[in-house]
Amino acid sequence: MTAVNMRAFPIIFLMALSACSIRGGPDLDRAAVPTAPDGWASRPDLALANADSQQPDTVSNGWLKRFGDTDLESAVQEAFANNRNLQSVLAQLRASRAAMRVSRADLFPTINLSGTATDAENATTIYDGSLEASWEADIWGRNLSLARAGNAEARAAAADFAAARQALAAAVAQAWYDRSAARISLDLATSDLERRKDTLRITNARFRAGLASRLDVRLAQVAVSNSEDRLETALRTARNAARALEVLIGRYPSGEAAGAGNLVMPQPLPNITAPVSVLAGRPDLIAAEARVDAAGLRAVDARHAMFPQLTLRFDATTRSGNFGDLFDPGTYINAISAGLLQPLFRGGALLAEADRQGELAKSALFDYAQSTLTAFQEVEDRLDAEATLERQVASTATAAEEARAAVGLTRSRYINGRSTIFDLIDAQTTAIASETRAIETRRAQIENRINLHLALGDEPLPLES
């Protein structure tokens, strides 16, 4: 064996030992991620839009405009500027980007300069200076893997911010119409109380005329008291809805927010993109996929930690009685060295860490796969509800209209003695229940449309804003 081969033998031996320690990386089977179907199962009749060909004014770029409420758009913009939770997510994004820069630092040399002064009694002051520089040669790509992992995590944080922004817009829109529904319900409770008081007035007049019993009077009074109770509940609900909206926007919860003027009927179903576009466009799925990449890169780094590490080092020192010599390169004594480190035995820590990172990578992949299924479910649920809610809105509106007419007829019959107090109270109770149900169904239709946009990953405001 030649002298050169003998000198190379220790390095070859160390690399062989490290290779024996590696048991392979994480087996990330991407087949775990469900394949996007060609269309939506709940609405096979929909003509799907191509996300790449949509115009700037389409629903995916500013769906709030479909509600035709500029005050709502202003409220969402105010929330974007003032909501504390969104600001927290933005701070996390900035922290992640700073962490990405930290992860890149190991790709560059480390340089340190230090100086000391020794001033002993009856002795000359001695100044010591030290300049140190070191750099790990990234032979196996460890540091590059960590830098790429940091970049992937920064991408995930950016997607998290986009998802939080979309979720906040949806929450503000829902609270906006919740406030409207609560105000309409309060008006309904007020009108119901007026109806009950009218019934009590009629019943007292009939009692004085000997046409009604004291039981009729008491039943009419009970109906008034129940209606007063319902009014107080509606008043509290309306104020709570206003405060909830104000907190989302970033205002003090004074209970003064007005919300929408009415429960608008949503425009026809917007352009719906294919399922594959949801995978590519939803920020939460983009974040989950980026975390799979980051976890895989960290698993690679954990395996490479068992390979030899080559470090180059430069040291320079000086000692002088002159302080200015600390800044004179000519006074330094230089030394350049190189070191090779091969981990041999650490109690199984490196192998365990490689296994741990590998399993974390698999976990991230399965989380992404589950998030994909959940995203598909959310869109399917909302599309399916579009048709049923449209029919429900129509039927509850008809029921409310007929119930109001029935109250008028029963009131006339009661005044003429052809219906009992039980008939009138029952008609009034049916009417307020039907009218309340109609309000709830209209609110549910608006909420479902908002959640559909959120499930599709649509942008609430035009991107240029």
Buried (B, 14 or more C-beta within 10 A) or exposed (E): EEEEEEEEEEEEEBBEBBEEBBEEBBEBEEEEBEEBEEBBEBBEEBEBBEBEEBEEEBBBBBBBBBBEBEEBBEBBBBBBEEBEBBBEBBEBBEEBBEBBEEBBEBEEEEEEEEEEEEEEEEEEEBBBBBBBBBBBEBEBBBBBBBBBBBBBBBBBBBBBBBBBBBBBBBBBBBBBBBBBBBBBBBEBBBBBBEBBBBBBEBBBEBBEEEEBEEEBBEBBBEBBEBBBEBBEEBBEBBBBBBBBBBBBBBBEBEBEBEBBEEBBEBEEBBBBBBBBBBBBBBBBBBBBBBBBBBBBBBBBBBBBBBBBBBEBBBBBBBBBEEEEBBEEEEBBEEEEEEEEEBBEEEEEEBBEBBBEBBEBBBBBBBBBBBBBEEBBEBBBBBBBBBEEBBEBBEEBBEBBBEBBEBBEEBBEBBBEEEBBBEBBBBBBBBBBEBBBBBBBBBBBBBBBBBBBBBBBBBBBBBEEE
